[in-house]
Amino acid sequence: MGWMMAGMLTQLPLPLLPAGAAELAPGVGLVAGADGGGLVSVHGLATFAWDAGDEAGRRLAAVQLVRLRAVSQAQAAAAFGVDPVTVWRWDQALAAGGVAGLVPARRGPKGASKLTPQLAARVAELDATGATLSEIAAATGVSTFSVRNALGRVAARGQGAAAGAAAGSASLAAGDDDERPGAAVPVLPDPVSRDDERALARWGLLGEGAGPVFTPGARYPLAGLLLALPALEGTGLLDAARQVYGQLKDGFYGLTATLLTLVFLALAGEPRAEGATRIPPAALGRVLGLDRAPEVKTIRRKLGELAAAGKAADLIMALARRHAAARSHALGFLYVDGHARVYYGTRTVQKTHVARLKFPAPATMETWVTGQDGDPVFMVAAEPSDSLAGELRRLLPKLRQVVGEGRRVTVCFDRGGWSPALFADITGAGFDLLTWRKGPSPDVQADVFTTITCAGDRGREHEYDLAGTTITLAIKDGPRKGQAVSLRQVTRQVPARHGGTRQIHALTSRTDLPAGEVCWRLTSRWREENYFRYARTHFALDALDSHAATPDDPDRKVPNPAKKTAAAQVRRAEILAAAAQAQRDASLAALRNPAPGQPVTITNQMLNALDAPVEAAWRELEEAGTAAAATPSRVPLGTLAPDMMRLEAEVKQITHAIRMAAYNAETALARALDGHYARAGDEACALIREALTASGDIIPGPGELLIRLDPLTAPRRTQALAALCDQLNQAASRYPGTDLVLHYEVKPHPGIA
């Protein structure tokens, strides 16, 4: 009997429905009464009932069915003639106020109408004088809607709207009262089902990826991300990736969807793959034209697939060439500098000096090239232990590929690239150079300095005390040993820290550049540092995007720590030898100059005793010098740290390329605010970040995708965004993978007519 009872308990309930019931879900039926009442049956049992006019009981039945998991929220919404958001609101009202919270509030005005006949006549008088709606509303103390109502400019509700209200439809207008006709769209509708395509993708029958399909809807979160698409098109990221990688393996998320996901995540403030856990996949999926966006595991798998191709460097160079073609005017000066990505993990990674930390730390070195505005052009993974001078020499062929044959651009770098031999290589490759002079150098006479005023590219004036001359530097090593390079020197006189003045020397191969511009261009190298700081904060520049690592090359030559120790021993021996010699000289002088009346006899034994410490010190110095000379400067890495690891760089370079494109797109939008926003110089990027995460309506139409954004936090920002939308509309860009032309609008700010 026990086993029989267990079998009865595990048997599924019978899906019994009363006569005339409409099935909501298996075993759940709704019987609607002719008078407006109703009854819900669950597996043959009458579970909920309400009388005609009992709206609170009707809502309670819908909420309880969802809470019991008898039906889904979407099924309950369809059965009770509302949308899922309304059912969710009923659930919140029940939780907050009990059944009383479900009692519908009285519709319409809660008090006497302010729009009296006298006030309506006053509104008509003001309208006849040509006053705007806002001015009339301010003068009469009513809203702009009431003004429109008094003037007869509010359309009456049609029979269709009345029928929809009777059916309980919760669709509402997606904008303000003055939106275009026919713009009524539901709030946050369910996306188009893509289950069939996902099933095909599992069996490899879909192709490279699902195409975007948009559902008309209002108040979509992150709709502002679509503002970046025209600027992203200008970076050429999608075209470059298609050229380099072709396509991904067949699946639901193709190459374009994957790249757009990563770009949108970066612009939304979550640039790492893990950031997808903090953004609802459905919200991001709506701007991708999909039912949901890829999540962390899928993003990592797609990045791994791209990294397996080993073409990250090709992608970065393809982006750089497109950047040079689109902004050739910004590449007259190229700033080159190294960047250390500090590693905080447990693996043994080679240490390097980190300038911002002011001490050595495990890090991966990269070399970045930016334009004269500070926008990143491209980057390469630097070899460990290599100097900036060595990296610059290795970059020259890539720079030529980017800027094109025959163009002579100026390469700017700091003292880390100091090398007369490198200077000759740069000029020999058809480039000019601009850098600071390193090491001791003679000062220029104070009477030759002249005060020069120079205006920067943003209109700001700079004043310098400058003097110019020409110097010749000898090349003492390398293939060019014995040669010399002549450069123009511009010396700047600045106040010293403890009073007086000091001189800073800039070197350049350009003789046509005004002296003031030489100093201004060189100090503008800090724009590259500003990019590093901004990208670390907002684009995860230093993030560890892959935890993979490979053993470092054991035969790679690295600086020998023993060489430094040997050199220290030589310096110590020199100090001891000098001290012993000084002591001998002092003792011998005392013997040779005794006090008056005191006879002294200097014997060979006394001299030998004085010379012995000196000879021992000199022998020690000679031995230290011989040992230092025999110690190699560089040794194979395997002899020092056989367990040294090198962090995976392919995924990091791919994410660098994507985030560079996202940064350049954001910067292009920020620059477009010039002349339209009074504080664009200080707040442009902050305004763009707010706009990119703004909500809005997405309405597809014949050949067009309308993005109608909600107003921003302040009227002046909303007006600036409207001006930006006008500029973007002129580009007539298309949503990637479709023929839909992007059209942008901004809803008016509340209270602004």
C-alpha positions in Angstrom: 0.0 0.0 0.0 2.9 2.3 0.7 4.3 2.0 -2.8 0.8 2.6 -4.2 0.3 5.8 -2.1 3.7 7.1 -3.3 2.7 6.5 -6.9 -0.5 8.4 -6.4 1.3 11.4 -4.9 3.8 11.6 -7.8 1.1 11.4 -10.5 0.5 14.7 -12.2 -2.9 16.3 -11.5 -5.6 16.0 -14.2 -6.1 19.1 -16.3 -9.8 19.4 -15.6 -11.6 22.6 -16.8 -15.2 23.6 -16.2 -17.5 24.0 -19.2 -17.0 27.3 -21.1 -13.6 28.0 -19.5 -10.8 29.5 -21.4 -7.5 27.7 -20.8 -4.8 29.9 -19.4 -2.3 27.1 -18.7 -2.5 23.3 -18.4 -5.2 22.7 -15.8 -6.0 26.5 -15.3 -9.1 28.0 -16.8 -11.0 31.3 -16.7 -14.8 31.5 -16.8 -15.8 35.1 -17.7 -19.4 36.1 -16.6 -21.6 38.2 -18.8 -22.0 40.8 -16.1 -18.2 41.3 -15.7 -17.6 38.8 -12.9 -15.4 35.8 -13.3 -14.1 32.5 -11.8 -10.7 30.8 -12.0 -10.5 27.1 -11.8 -7.2 25.3 -11.0 -7.2 21.6 -11.7 -10.9 21.4 -11.4 -11.2 23.4 -8.2 -12.8 26.8 -8.1 -9.9 28.8 -6.6 -10.7 32.5 -7.2 -13.9 34.4 -8.0 -15.0 38.0 -8.2 -18.3 39.8 -8.8 -19.0 42.5 -11.4 -17.4 45.7 -10.4 -15.0 44.0 -7.9 -11.8 45.3 -9.6 -9.7 44.6 -6.5 -10.9 40.9 -6.4 -10.1 40.6 -10.1 -6.6 42.0 -9.6 -6.0 39.8 -6.5 -6.9 36.7 -8.6 -4.3 37.6 -11.3 -1.5 38.3 -8.7 -2.2 35.1 -6.7 -2.2 33.0 -9.9 1.3 34.3 -10.7 2.5 33.9 -7.1 1.2 30.3 -7.0 3.1 29.7 -10.3 -0.1 28.4 -11.8 0.5 30.7 -14.7 3.3 33.0 -15.9 3.1 36.7 -15.7 2.7 37.0 -19.4 -0.2 34.4 -19.4 -1.9 36.2 -16.6 -1.6 39.5 -18.4 -3.1 38.1 -21.6 -6.0 36.5 -19.7 -6.9 39.7 -17.8 -6.4 42.1 -20.7 -3.4 44.0 -19.5 0.4 43.9 -20.1 2.9 42.1 -17.9 4.1 45.4 -16.4 0.6 46.0 -15.1 0.5 42.6 -13.4 3.9 43.4 -11.9 2.5 46.7 -10.5 -0.5 44.9 -9.0 1.9 42.5 -7.3 3.9 45.5 -5.9 0.7 47.2 -4.7 -0.5 44.0 -2.9 2.9 43.6 -1.2 2.9 47.3 -0.1 -0.7 47.8 1.0 -2.4 44.5 1.1 -5.8 44.0 -0.7 -6.6 47.7 -0.1 -3.7 48.6 -2.4 -5.4 46.9 -5.3 -8.5 49.1 -5.0 -8.3 51.4 -8.1 -8.0 55.0 -7.5 -10.6 57.5 -8.8 -9.7 58.5 -12.3 -9.6 62.0 -13.6 -9.1 65.2 -11.7 -9.2 64.9 -7.9 -10.7 68.3 -7.3 -12.5 71.1 -9.0 -11.1 72.1 -12.4 -8.9 75.2 -12.5 -9.9 75.8 -16.1 -12.9 78.1 -15.4 -14.6 80.0 -18.2 -12.8 83.2 -17.1 -9.4 81.5 -17.2 -10.1 79.9 -20.6 -11.0 83.4 -21.9 -7.7 84.8 -20.5 -5.8 81.9 -22.1 -7.4 82.8 -25.5 -6.4 86.4 -25.1 -2.8 85.6 -24.4 -2.7 83.2 -27.3 -4.0 85.9 -29.6 -1.0 88.1 -28.6 1.4 85.4 -29.9 2.6 84.1 -26.4 4.0 80.6 -26.3 2.4 77.8 -24.3 5.0 78.1 -21.6 4.4 81.8 -21.2 0.6 81.4 -21.1 1.0 78.6 -18.5 3.3 80.7 -16.3 0.9 83.7 -16.6 -2.2 81.7 -15.7 -0.8 79.2 -13.2 -1.8 76.1 -15.0 0.0 73.4 -17.0 0.8 73.5 -20.7 -1.6 70.6 -21.2 -4.4 72.7 -19.6 -3.5 75.6 -22.0 -3.8 73.2 -24.9 -7.1 71.9 -23.6 -8.5 75.5 -23.2 -7.4 76.2 -26.8 -9.0 73.1 -28.1 -5.8 71.5 -29.2 -6.1 68.3 -27.3 -7.6 65.5 -29.5 -10.6 63.7 -28.1 -10.3 60.0 -27.3 -11.6 57.9 -30.1 -13.8 54.8 -30.0 -10.7 52.6 -30.5 -9.1 54.1 -27.4 -12.3 53.6 -25.4 -12.5 50.0 -26.5 -8.9 49.5 -25.6 -9.5 50.9 -22.1 -12.5 48.7 -21.6 -10.4 45.7 -22.5 -7.8 46.8 -19.9 -5.0 47.6 -22.4 -2.1 49.3 -20.7 -0.4 50.6 -23.8 0.5 54.3 -23.4 2.0 57.1 -25.4 5.7 56.9 -25.7 6.3 60.6 -25.6 4.8 63.9 -24.4 1.6 65.5 -25.6 3.2 67.1 -28.7 4.7 63.9 -30.1 4.0 62.9 -33.7 0.7 61.1 -34.5 0.8 57.4 -34.3 3.7 57.3 -31.8 1.8 55.2 -29.2 3.9 52.2 -28.3 3.9 49.8 -25.4 6.3 50.2 -22.5 9.0 47.5 -22.4 7.2 45.0 -24.6 8.5 41.4 -24.9 11.1 41.1 -27.6 10.4 39.0 -30.7 10.9 35.3 -29.8 14.1 33.9 -31.2 13.7 30.4 -30.0 13.6 28.9 -33.5 16.9 30.6 -34.4 18.5 29.5 -31.2 17.5 25.9 -31.9 19.0 26.1 -35.4 22.2 27.6 -33.9 22.6 24.7 -31.5 22.7 22.3 -34.5 24.9 24.6 -36.6 22.2 25.4 -39.1 21.7 29.1 -38.5 24.8 30.5 -40.1 27.2 33.0 -38.5 24.6 34.8 -36.4 21.1 36.0 -35.9 20.1 39.3 -37.5 18.8 42.2 -35.5 15.0 42.5 -35.1 13.6 45.4 -33.1 10.2 45.6 -31.3 8.6 49.0 -31.1 8.6 50.0 -27.4 9.0 52.9 -25.0 11.3 53.5 -22.1 13.9 51.1 -23.2 16.9 51.2 -20.8 20.3 51.9 -22.5 18.6 53.2 -25.7 21.2 56.0 -25.6 23.9 53.5 -26.5 22.6 53.8 -30.1 24.0 57.3 -30.2 27.4 55.9 -30.6 26.7 54.0 -33.8 27.5 56.8 -36.3 30.8 57.6 -34.4 31.6 53.9 -34.2 31.1 53.6 -37.9 33.7 56.3 -38.3 36.3 54.3 -36.3 35.9 51.4 -38.8 35.9 48.7 -36.1 33.3 46.5 -37.6 34.7 46.7 -41.1 38.3 46.1 -39.9 37.2 43.1 -37.8 35.3 41.6 -40.8 38.4 42.2 -43.0 40.8 40.5 -40.5 38.7 37.7 -39.0 36.1 37.1 -41.7 33.4 35.6 -39.5 33.0 33.5 -36.3 31.9 30.0 -36.1 28.2 29.4 -36.8 26.2 30.3 -33.8 23.5 32.7 -32.6 25.9 35.5 -31.8 27.9 36.5 -34.8 31.0 38.7 -35.1 29.0 42.0 -35.4 26.8 41.2 -32.4 29.8 40.2 -30.3 31.7 43.4 -31.1 28.7 45.6 -30.5 28.1 43.9 -27.2 31.7 44.7 -26.1 31.5 48.2 -27.3 28.2 48.9 -25.6 29.4 47.4 -22.4 32.5 49.7 -22.5 30.3 52.8 -23.2 27.9 51.7 -20.4 30.7 51.8 -17.9 31.3 48.0 -17.7 34.1 47.3 -20.2 35.1 43.9 -18.9 33.3 40.7 -19.8 32.4 40.3 -16.1 30.5 43.6 -16.5 27.8 41.7 -18.3 26.7 40.4 -14.9 25.8 43.9 -13.8 23.7 44.8 -16.9 20.5 42.9 -17.6 20.9 40.8 -20.7 17.4 41.7 -21.8 18.1 45.4 -21.6 21.3 45.1 -23.6 19.6 42.7 -26.0 17.0 45.3 -26.9 19.6 47.7 -28.3 21.2 44.8 -30.1 17.9 43.8 -31.8 18.0 40.4 -30.0 16.0 38.8 -27.3 18.9 39.0 -24.9 22.6 39.9 -25.0 25.4 37.3 -24.7 26.5 36.7 -21.1 30.0 36.3 -19.5 30.6 32.7 -20.5 29.6 33.4 -24.1 31.6 36.6 -24.3 34.7 34.8 -23.0 34.3 32.0 -25.5 33.9 34.4 -28.4 37.0 36.3 -27.3 38.9 33.0 -27.1 37.8 32.2 -30.6 39.1 35.5 -31.9 42.4 35.1 -29.9 42.9 31.6 -31.4 43.3 33.2 -34.8 46.3 35.2 -33.6 45.4 38.3 -35.6 45.0 40.9 -32.8 48.0 42.9 -34.1 46.5 42.9 -37.6 43.2 44.2 -36.2 44.9 47.0 -34.4 46.9 48.0 -37.5 43.7 47.9 -39.6 42.0 50.2 -37.1 45.1 52.5 -37.1 45.0 52.9 -40.9 41.3 53.8 -40.8 41.9 56.3 -38.0 44.7 57.8 -40.1 42.4 58.1 -43.1 39.6 59.6 -41.1 41.7 62.0 -39.0 44.8 62.6 -41.0 44.9 66.2 -39.8 45.5 65.0 -36.2 48.5 62.8 -37.1 51.0 65.6 -37.8 52.5 64.9 -34.4 52.5 61.4 -32.9 53.1 60.9 -29.2 54.8 57.6 -28.3 55.2 56.4 -24.7 55.4 53.2 -22.7 52.7 52.1 -20.4 53.1 49.6 -17.5 50.1 47.4 -16.7 50.7 46.3 -13.1 50.0 42.7 -12.3 48.6 41.8 -8.9 48.3 38.1 -9.3 50.3 35.2 -7.9 52.3 34.2 -10.9 56.0 35.2 -11.2 56.0 38.1 -13.7 59.1 40.2 -14.5 59.2 43.5 -12.6 59.6 46.8 -14.2 59.6 50.4 -12.9 56.1 51.8 -12.7 56.3 55.6 -12.8 53.0 56.3 -11.1 53.9 54.0 -8.2 57.5 55.2 -8.1 58.9 51.7 -7.5 59.3 48.4 -9.5 56.4 46.0 -9.6 55.4 43.0 -11.7 53.9 44.4 -14.8 53.5 44.0 -18.6 54.9 46.7 -20.8 53.0 48.2 -23.8 54.0 50.9 -26.2 51.2 53.3 -27.2 51.0 55.8 -30.1 48.4 58.6 -29.9 47.6 61.5 -32.2 48.2 65.2 -31.4 44.8 65.3 -29.7 45.6 62.4 -27.4 43.4 59.9 -29.2 44.9 56.4 -29.3 46.0 55.3 -32.8 47.5 51.9 -32.0 49.6 50.0 -29.5 52.0 47.1 -29.4 53.0 44.7 -26.6 56.5 45.7 -25.7 59.3 43.2 -25.1 60.2 42.8 -21.4 63.3 44.6 -20.4 63.4 46.6 -23.6 63.8 50.3 -23.4 61.6 53.0 -25.1 64.5 53.7 -27.5 64.4 50.0 -28.6 60.7 50.0 -28.9 60.7 53.2 -31.0 63.2 51.7 -33.4 60.9 48.7 -33.7 57.8 50.9 -34.3 59.2 52.9 -37.2 58.0 50.5 -40.0 54.5 50.3 -38.4 54.4 54.1 -38.2 55.2 54.3 -41.9 52.4 51.8 -42.6 49.9 53.9 -40.7 50.7 57.4 -42.0 51.6 56.3 -45.6 54.6 56.6 -47.8 56.1 60.0 -48.2 54.4 61.8 -45.3 56.8 63.3 -42.8 55.3 63.4 -39.4 56.9 64.4 -36.1 57.4 61.7 -33.5 57.3 63.1 -29.9 58.6 61.1 -26.9 60.2 61.7 -23.5 63.7 61.2 -22.2 63.2 57.4 -22.0 63.8 57.4 -25.8 67.1 59.3 -25.6 69.6 57.8 -28.0 71.6 59.7 -30.6 71.7 56.5 -32.7 67.9 56.4 -32.6 67.7 60.0 -33.6 69.6 59.2 -36.7 67.4 56.2 -37.4 64.2 58.3 -37.1 65.4 61.0 -39.4 66.8 58.4 -41.8 63.3 56.8 -41.9 61.7 60.0 -43.1 60.3 61.2 -39.8 61.0 64.2 -37.6 61.6 64.0 -33.9 60.8 66.1 -30.8 62.1 65.2 -27.4 63.8 66.5 -24.2 67.5 66.5 -23.8 68.8 64.1 -21.3 71.9 64.2 -19.1 74.2 67.1 -18.0 74.3 69.9 -20.6 75.8 73.5 -20.5 73.3 76.3 -19.8 72.6 79.0 -22.3 73.6 82.6 -21.4 70.8 84.4 -19.6 70.9 87.4 -21.9 69.9 85.5 -25.0 66.4 84.5 -23.8 63.3 86.1 -25.4 59.7 86.0 -24.1 57.6 84.3 -26.8 53.8 83.9 -26.8 52.2 80.9 -28.5 48.6 80.0 -29.0 47.6 76.3 -28.7 45.1 74.5 -30.9 42.3 75.3 -28.5 42.9 79.0 -28.5 44.7 79.2 -25.2 47.9 81.4 -25.1 51.1 80.2 -23.6 54.1 82.4 -22.7 57.7 81.0 -22.6 61.2 82.4 -22.1 63.2 80.7 -24.9 66.5 80.7 -26.6 67.6 78.6 -29.6 70.8 77.0 -30.8 72.1 74.0 -32.7 74.0 71.1 -31.2 75.8 68.0 -32.6 75.6 64.7 -30.8 78.2 61.9 -31.3 77.0 58.3 -31.8 79.1 56.1 -29.6 77.6 52.6 -30.2 75.7 50.5 -32.7 76.0 50.3 -36.5 76.3 54.1 -36.7 79.2 54.4 -34.2 81.5 57.2 -35.1 78.8 59.2 -36.9 77.1 62.4 -35.5 73.6 63.9 -35.7 72.8 67.6 -35.6 69.6 68.9 -34.0 68.0 72.1 -33.2 67.9 72.9 -29.5 65.2 75.2 -27.9 66.0 76.1 -24.3 63.3 77.2 -21.9 64.0 79.1 -18.8 61.7 78.4 -15.8 61.7 79.2 -12.1 63.7 76.8 -9.9 62.1 75.1 -7.0 64.3 76.8 -4.4 64.6 80.2 -6.1 66.4 81.4 -9.1 65.9 79.8 -12.6 66.8 76.6 -14.3 66.9 75.6 -18.0 65.1 72.8 -19.9 66.4 71.8 -23.3 64.1 70.5 -26.1 65.6 68.9 -29.2 64.0 68.6 -32.6 64.9 68.0 -36.2 62.4 70.5 -37.5 63.7 73.9 -38.3 60.4 75.3 -39.7 58.6 75.0 -36.3 58.3 78.2 -34.3 60.2 78.0 -31.0 57.0 78.6 -28.9 55.2 75.7 -30.7 58.2 73.4 -30.1 57.7 73.8 -26.3 53.9 73.7 -26.5 53.9 70.6 -28.7 56.3 68.8 -26.3 54.3 69.7 -23.2 51.1 68.5 -25.0 52.6 65.0 -24.7 50.7 64.9 -21.4 47.5 64.4 -23.4 48.7 60.8 -23.9 49.0 60.5 -20.1 45.5 61.9 -19.7 44.3 59.2 -22.0 46.0 56.6 -19.9 44.3 58.0 -16.8 40.9 58.3 -18.3 41.1 54.8 -19.9 42.1 53.3 -16.6 39.1 54.8 -14.9 36.4 54.3 -17.6 37.7 51.7 -20.0 39.6 49.1 -17.9 42.9 49.9 -19.5 44.9 47.8 -17.0 42.3 45.1 -16.4 43.3 41.5 -16.6 41.0 40.3 -19.4 42.5 36.8 -19.6 44.0 34.7 -16.8 46.1 32.6 -19.1 49.9 32.7 -19.0 52.7 30.9 -20.8 56.3 30.2 -19.7 58.7 33.0 -20.6 61.5 32.3 -23.0 64.4 30.9 -20.9 66.9 32.0 -23.5 65.8 35.6 -23.5 68.6 37.9 -22.4 67.8 40.0 -19.3 69.9 42.4 -17.2 72.2 40.5 -14.8 71.7 41.5 -11.2 75.3 40.3 -10.5 76.5 43.1 -12.7 74.9 45.7 -10.5 76.4 44.0 -7.4 79.9 43.9 -9.0 79.7 47.6 -9.9 78.7 48.4 -6.3 81.8 46.4 -5.1 84.0 48.5 -7.4 82.6 51.7 -6.1 83.1 50.5 -2.5 86.7 49.5 -3.3 87.4 52.9 -4.8 86.1 54.7 -1.7 88.2 52.5 0.6 91.3 53.0 -1.6 90.8 56.7 -1.6 90.3 56.7 2.2 93.5 54.6 2.8 95.5 56.8 0.5 94.3 59.9 2.4 95.1 58.3 5.7 98.7 57.4 4.5 99.3 60.9 3.3 98.1 62.5 6.5 100.3 60.1 8.6 103.3 60.7 6.5 102.8 64.5 6.6 102.7 64.3 10.4 106.0 62.4 10.5 107.7 64.8 8.2 106.5 67.9 10.2 107.1 67.1 13.8 106.7 69.7 16.6 109.6 72.1 17.1 112.5 70.6 19.0 111.3 67.0 18.6 113.6 64.9 16.5 112.0 62.2 14.2 113.7 59.4 12.4 111.7 57.9 9.5 112.7 54.3 8.8 111.7 51.9 6.0 109.7 49.8 8.4 107.6 52.9 9.2 107.0 53.6 5.5 106.2 50.0 4.8 103.6 50.1 7.7 102.0 53.2 6.2 102.0 51.7 2.6 100.5 48.3 3.6 96.8 49.4 4.0 97.0 51.4 0.8 98.5 48.5 -1.2 95.8 46.2 0.2 93.0 48.6 -0.8 94.4 49.0 -4.3 94.7 45.2 -4.7 91.0 44.9 -3.6 90.0 47.6 -6.1 91.9 45.8 -8.9 90.2 42.5 -8.0 86.8 44.1 -7.9 87.4 45.7 -11.3 88.5 42.4 -12.8 85.4 40.6 -11.4 83.1 43.3 -12.7 84.6 43.2 -16.1 84.2 39.4 -16.2 80.5 39.6 -15.1 78.2 39.6 -18.2 75.7 42.5 -18.4 72.9 40.3 -19.7 72.3 36.6 -19.0 69.6 34.1 -20.1 66.4 34.4 -18.2 66.4 30.7 -17.4 69.6 31.0 -15.2 67.9 33.6 -13.0 64.2 32.7 -12.9 63.3 29.5 -14.6 59.6 29.8 -13.5 59.1 33.2 -15.0 55.7 33.6 -16.8 54.5 35.9 -19.5 50.8 36.9 -19.4 48.6 36.2 -22.4 48.5 39.2 -24.7 46.3 38.2 -27.6 42.9 38.7 -25.8 44.2 41.9 -24.2 45.1 43.4 -27.6 41.7 42.5 -28.9 40.0 44.2 -26.0 42.4 47.2 -26.4 41.3 47.5 -30.0 37.6 47.4 -29.1 38.0 49.9 -26.2 40.1 52.2 -28.4 37.2 52.3 -30.8 34.7 52.9 -28.0 36.8 55.7 -26.6 37.3 57.4 -30.0 33.5 57.1 -30.6 32.8 58.7 -27.2 35.4 61.4 -27.8 33.9 62.2 -31.3 30.5 62.7 -29.7 32.0 64.9 -27.0 33.7 67.1 -29.6 30.4 67.5 -31.5 29.1 69.4 -28.5 31.4 72.3 -29.1 29.3 75.4 -29.7 26.2 73.7 -28.4 27.0 73.4 -24.7 28.5 76.2 -22.7 30.6 73.9 -20.4 31.6 71.5 -23.2 35.3 72.0 -22.3 34.7 70.7 -18.7 31.6 68.5 -18.9 31.3 67.2 -22.5 32.5 63.6 -21.6 30.3 63.5 -18.5 27.3 64.6 -20.6 28.0 62.0 -23.2 28.3 59.3 -20.6 24.9 60.3 -19.2 23.3 60.3 -22.7 24.7 56.9 -23.6 23.0 55.3 -20.6 19.7 57.3 -21.0 16.4 55.5 -21.6 14.3 56.1 -24.6 11.9 54.7 -27.3 13.0 52.5 -30.2 10.5 52.4 -33.1 11.4 50.6 -36.3 9.7 51.8 -39.4 10.0 51.5 -43.2 13.7 51.9 -43.8 14.2 53.8 -40.6 15.0 53.1 -36.9 13.7 56.0 -34.7 15.5 56.4 -31.4 13.5 58.9 -29.2 15.5 59.6 -26.1 14.2 60.6 -22.7 15.3 64.1 -21.4 18.5 64.3 -19.4 18.9 65.6 -15.9 18.9 69.3 -16.8 17.3 71.4 -19.6 20.6 72.7 -20.9 21.9 69.1 -21.2 18.7 68.1 -23.0 19.1 71.0 -25.5 22.7 70.0 -26.1 21.7 66.4 -26.7 19.1 67.6 -29.2 21.7 69.6 -31.1 23.9 66.4 -31.1 21.0 64.4 -32.5 20.6 66.9 -35.4 24.2 66.4 -36.3 24.0 62.6 -36.1 20.9 62.6 -38.3 22.9 64.3 -41.1 25.2 61.3 -41.2 22.3 59.0 -42.2 24.1 56.0 -40.7 22.5 52.6 -40.8 22.2 50.1 -38.0 24.9 47.4 -38.6 23.6 44.5 -40.5 20.4 46.2 -41.6 19.1 48.9 -44.1 17.5 50.9 -41.3 18.7 54.5 -41.3 19.2 55.8 -37.7 17.1 58.8 -36.8 17.5 60.4 -33.4 15.1 62.6 -31.4 15.0 63.9 -27.8 11.8 64.4 -25.9 11.4 67.9 -24.5 12.5 68.4 -20.9 9.6 68.4 -18.4 8.3 71.9 -17.9 9.8 73.2 -21.2 7.4 73.8 -24.0 
